[in-house]
Amino acid sequence: MKTLPATFENPLAAVMSDDLFRFLYINGYFVDAAIRNNQIRKRYRQLRSQKTNAIDAINIILEEYNKLKYDTIRKIVYSKLKYPPES
């Protein structure tokens, strides 16, 4: 069984409550990489909406997720989702 980090923040707060997310996460219904990738895509869209160019946006994300490589982040932000969010 997984545990939540001390700095818990529900990345899916727009679609589910913190309690439901906590229950599903602890019981292994979420893949950590998928949640991380979703947060990276969201951050990229946020930076691009602030008129940051694509390369700079990826470099900013690279600083925030320093364990990932540039190509990995680029692949995450440019890959199409099978089931894209409606927003």
Residue, then its C-alpha position, 0 to 999 in steps of 0.5 A: m500500500k502506498t502512502l501520500p507525501a507530506t506535501f500532499e496536493n490533489p492534482l485532480a482537484a477539478v474532478m474529484s475530492d481530496d478524500l476520493f483521490r487519497f483513497l484511490y492513490i493509497n489503494g494503487y489505482f493511480v500510476d505515479a508517472a501518469i499523474r506526474n505527466n499530467q502535471i507537466r502538461k498542465r504546467y507547460r500549457q500554463l507557461r505557454s499561455q503566459k507567452t513563454n516560448a516552447i523551448d524556455a517553457i520546457n527548460i523551466i519544467l526541466e529545472e522543476y523536474n531535474k531528474l528527467k531529461y530534456d527529451t523526456i519532457r519534450k515527449i510528454v508535452y508534445s505527445k497526444l493523449k488517447y483520451p484528452p481532457e475536455s478543458 
